[in-house]
């Protein structure tokens, strides 16, 4: 199994969620996060004073999938989240050693 973490623009959350559900992803965790990459933040005016916003609002989606579903899931996320502009986000894939559903005590793929 693999954990897929996607950092995306907030307004793309619904598109990504719908695409994942349509492709059989049963559950996900969504978090509001802040960060920056190549965008390096931006300047804004507030009451006549300029200040720098170093960290930009992003959304992190986490899903656990079986190894054979990784490529398809990545493609779904990329297609749904992509705007073609800087700051579209990143996706990270890491191995998952074990999953346990607390309610039923199921383990492994059954718990996903």
NUVEX-192721 format. One record per residue (C-alpha): residue in three letters; x, y, z. Coordinates in Angstrom, 1 decimal. Layout:
ALA_X_Y_Z
...
END
This chain:
UNK_0.0_0.0_0.0
UNK_1.0_3.6_-0.6
UNK_0.1_6.9_1.0
UNK_-0.5_9.7_-1.5
UNK_-0.3_13.3_-0.2
UNK_-1.4_16.0_-2.7
UNK_-0.9_19.7_-1.9
UNK_-3.3_21.6_-4.1
UNK_-4.9_25.0_-4.5
UNK_-7.9_25.4_-2.3
UNK_-10.4_26.1_-5.1
UNK_-9.5_22.8_-6.7
UNK_-10.6_20.6_-3.7
UNK_-14.1_19.9_-5.0
UNK_-12.8_18.9_-8.4
UNK_-10.2_16.6_-7.0
UNK_-12.6_15.0_-4.5
UNK_-15.2_14.4_-7.2
UNK_-12.6_12.8_-9.5
UNK_-11.3_10.6_-6.7
UNK_-14.8_9.4_-5.7
UNK_-15.6_8.7_-9.4
UNK_-12.5_6.5_-9.6
UNK_-13.3_4.4_-6.5
UNK_-11.4_6.2_-3.8
UNK_-13.6_5.5_-0.8
UNK_-12.0_7.8_1.8
UNK_-9.5_10.7_2.2
UNK_-8.2_13.1_4.8
UNK_-8.3_16.8_4.0
UNK_-6.3_19.5_5.9
UNK_-5.9_23.2_5.5
UNK_-2.2_23.9_5.3
UNK_0.1_26.8_4.5
UNK_3.4_26.8_2.7
UNK_5.3_28.0_-0.3
UNK_7.5_26.6_-3.1
UNK_8.6_28.5_-6.1
UNK_5.9_31.1_-5.6
UNK_7.8_32.5_-2.7
UNK_4.7_34.2_-1.3
UNK_3.5_37.7_-2.4
UNK_3.0_41.3_-1.2
UNK_-0.4_42.7_-0.1
UNK_-1.6_46.1_1.0
UNK_-3.5_46.4_4.3
UNK_-4.6_49.8_5.6
UNK_-2.1_51.5_3.4
UNK_0.9_49.4_4.6
UNK_2.5_46.8_2.4
UNK_3.4_43.4_4.0
UNK_4.7_40.1_2.7
UNK_2.6_37.0_2.8
UNK_5.2_34.2_3.1
UNK_2.9_31.3_3.4
UNK_0.1_30.7_1.0
UNK_-3.1_28.8_1.8
UNK_-3.1_25.3_0.4
UNK_-5.1_22.0_0.8
UNK_-3.5_18.7_1.6
UNK_-5.3_15.6_0.6
UNK_-4.2_12.2_1.9
UNK_-5.4_8.9_0.5
UNK_-4.2_5.3_1.0
UNK_-4.3_3.0_-2.1
UNK_-3.1_-0.4_-3.1
UNK_0.2_-0.5_-5.0
UNK_-1.5_-1.3_-8.3
UNK_-3.8_1.8_-8.0
UNK_-1.0_4.4_-7.5
UNK_-0.5_5.4_-11.1
UNK_-4.2_5.8_-11.8
UNK_-4.8_7.8_-8.7
UNK_-1.9_10.1_-9.4
UNK_-3.3_10.7_-12.9
UNK_-6.7_11.5_-11.5
UNK_-5.3_14.0_-9.1
UNK_-3.1_15.7_-11.6
UNK_-5.9_16.1_-14.2
UNK_-8.4_17.4_-11.6
UNK_-5.9_19.8_-9.8
UNK_-4.0_21.2_-12.7
UNK_-4.4_24.8_-13.8
UNK_-1.1_25.1_-15.7
UNK_0.0_28.0_-13.5
UNK_2.7_28.2_-10.9
UNK_1.5_27.0_-7.5
UNK_-0.6_24.0_-8.7
UNK_1.0_21.9_-6.0
UNK_2.9_18.7_-5.5
UNK_2.2_15.0_-4.9
UNK_4.2_12.8_-2.6
UNK_4.0_9.0_-2.5
UNK_5.3_7.0_0.5
UNK_5.0_3.4_1.5
UNK_2.5_2.3_4.2
UNK_3.5_-0.6_6.3
UNK_0.2_-1.3_8.0
UNK_-3.4_0.0_8.2
UNK_-5.8_-1.0_11.0
UNK_-9.5_-0.1_11.1
UNK_-10.1_0.6_14.8
UNK_-13.8_-0.3_14.9
UNK_-13.4_-3.8_13.3
UNK_-9.7_-4.4_13.9
UNK_-9.4_-5.2_10.1
UNK_-5.8_-4.9_8.9
UNK_-4.1_-4.3_5.5
UNK_-6.1_-3.7_2.3
UNK_-9.4_-4.7_4.1
UNK_-8.9_-1.7_6.4
UNK_-8.6_0.8_3.6
END
